[in-house]
Amino acid sequence: MAFRKNGFTLLELLIVIAIIGLLAAVVLSFLGPSRDRGANSGIKKNMMEARSQAEMFYVNQNKSYEDVCLQTNPDGIWRQVQAAKKDYAGNPKALAYDDATPSTGTTEECHDSVTGYAAWVPLRGSTNASPIGWCIDSQNTSKMVNLVLTGGATQCP
C-alpha cells in the first residue's frame, strides 16, 4: 500500500501565493490613480473655501484684497491654501513656506494686491518639469492650469 500525505506540497503553496501576489499587484496598480483623484478633489474643495474666504475678506476690508495672502493674517486665505497643499503632499503636519523660495511645480503660490489675488496649488501628478495645479483668483476663476503663478500675478493664466 502506498503512503499518502494529507495536505499540500510546498510547491503547490508557493504557486498559490505567487498567483495571489500577482492579482494583488494588478488590483493595487489600478488604485493609484483613484487615490490621486481623491486627493485632487480635496485640493479643489480647500481652494473653493479659500475663494469664499477671500470674498468675505474683501468685503470686511473695505473692498481691498491687500494682505489676503499674508501668512500671519487670521482672516486671509493662507490656511485654506496650506490645507490644499497638505492634500497634495499627503502630509497631515503643517508645511513650512519660505517666501524666498523660487516657484516650482510643487510649491503653493498666493499673490495679492489691493484690486486682486490669485492662489495656485499643485495637483497630484504635478512635477517641477510639468507643473499642473488648481488656480483661483478674484475674477471668480477656479480652474486647472499647466503653469505656476509667477511675478506676483493676481489672475490665473
C-alpha positions in Angstrom: 0.0 0.0 0.0 1.4 3.4 -1.0 2.0 6.0 1.7 -0.1 9.2 1.1 0.3 12.5 2.9 -2.6 14.7 3.7 -2.3 18.4 2.8 -0.5 20.4 0.1 3.1 20.3 -1.0 5.4 23.2 -0.7 5.4 23.7 -4.4 1.6 24.0 -4.5 1.6 26.5 -1.7 4.2 28.7 -3.4 2.3 28.7 -6.7 -0.9 29.8 -4.9 1.0 32.5 -3.0 2.6 33.7 -6.3 -0.9 33.9 -8.0 -2.4 35.9 -5.1 0.6 38.3 -5.2 0.2 38.8 -8.9 -3.5 39.5 -8.5 -2.9 41.9 -5.7 -0.3 43.8 -7.7 -2.7 44.2 -10.6 -5.5 45.5 -8.3 -3.2 47.9 -6.5 -1.9 49.3 -9.8 -5.5 50.4 -10.6 -6.0 52.1 -7.2 -3.1 54.6 -7.5 -4.9 57.0 -9.9 -8.1 56.8 -7.8 -6.1 57.9 -4.8 -4.7 60.9 -6.8 -8.2 61.8 -8.0 -9.4 61.7 -4.4 -6.6 63.9 -3.2 -7.2 66.3 -6.1 -10.9 66.6 -5.0 -9.7 67.6 -1.5 -7.4 70.2 -3.1 -10.2 71.7 -5.1 -12.5 71.8 -2.1 -10.0 73.7 0.0 -9.3 76.1 -2.8 -13.1 76.8 -3.2 -13.2 77.5 0.5 -10.2 79.9 0.1 -12.1 81.7 -2.7 -15.1 82.2 -0.4 -12.9 83.4 2.4 -11.2 85.9 0.1 -14.5 87.4 -0.9 -15.5 87.8 2.8 -12.1 89.3 3.4 -12.7 91.8 0.5 -16.0 93.0 2.0 -14.6 93.3 5.5 -11.5 95.2 4.3 -13.4 97.9 2.5 -13.2 96.4 -0.9 -9.5 95.5 -0.8 -7.7 92.2 -1.3 -4.4 93.6 0.1 -2.8 91.1 2.5 -5.4 88.4 1.8 -2.4 86.0 1.2 -0.4 87.1 4.2 0.6 84.1 6.3 0.0 85.9 9.6 -3.4 87.2 8.7 -6.0 85.1 10.5 -8.8 86.4 8.2 -6.8 85.7 5.0 -6.8 82.6 2.8 -3.4 81.2 3.7 -4.8 78.5 5.9 -7.0 77.1 3.2 -4.1 77.2 0.7 -2.0 75.3 3.2 -4.8 72.8 3.7 -4.9 72.2 -0.1 -1.2 71.8 -0.2 -1.4 69.2 2.6 -3.8 67.2 0.4 -1.2 67.4 -2.4 1.6 66.3 -0.1 -0.5 63.7 1.8 1.1 65.2 4.9 -1.1 65.9 8.0 1.6 68.1 9.6 1.9 71.9 9.0 4.0 72.8 6.0 6.7 75.4 6.1 6.8 78.1 3.5 9.6 80.4 2.6 8.8 83.5 0.5 12.4 83.4 -0.8 11.9 80.0 -2.4 11.5 80.2 -6.2 8.3 78.9 -7.8 8.4 75.3 -8.7 5.8 72.8 -9.9 5.3 71.5 -6.3 5.2 74.8 -4.3 1.9 76.6 -3.5 1.7 80.2 -4.6 -0.5 83.1 -3.4 -0.2 86.7 -4.6 -2.4 89.7 -3.7 -2.8 93.4 -4.4 -5.5 96.0 -3.5 -7.5 95.0 -6.6 -7.0 91.3 -6.8 -5.5 88.0 -5.7 -4.6 84.6 -7.2 -3.6 81.3 -5.5 -2.2 78.2 -7.0 -1.7 74.7 -5.5 -0.2 71.7 -7.4 -2.4 68.8 -8.2 -1.3 65.2 -7.6 0.8 64.2 -10.6 2.5 67.7 -10.9 6.2 67.8 -11.1 8.8 70.6 -11.4 9.2 69.8 -15.1 5.5 69.6 -15.7 3.5 71.7 -13.2 -0.2 71.1 -13.1 -2.3 72.9 -10.5 -5.6 74.4 -9.4 -5.8 78.1 -9.6 -8.3 80.5 -8.0 -8.4 84.3 -8.4 -10.5 87.4 -7.7 -12.1 87.2 -11.1 -14.1 84.2 -9.9 -11.8 81.8 -11.7 -11.4 78.3 -10.4 -9.6 76.0 -12.9 -6.8 73.6 -13.6 -3.8 75.3 -15.2 -0.5 74.0 -16.5 1.5 77.0 -15.3 2.8 78.2 -11.9 1.8 81.7 -10.8 4.9 83.9 -11.1 5.9 87.5 -10.7 3.1 88.4 -8.3 0.4 87.5 -10.7 -3.1 88.3 -9.3 -5.0 86.5 -12.1 -5.0 82.9 -13.2 -3.4 82.3 -16.6 
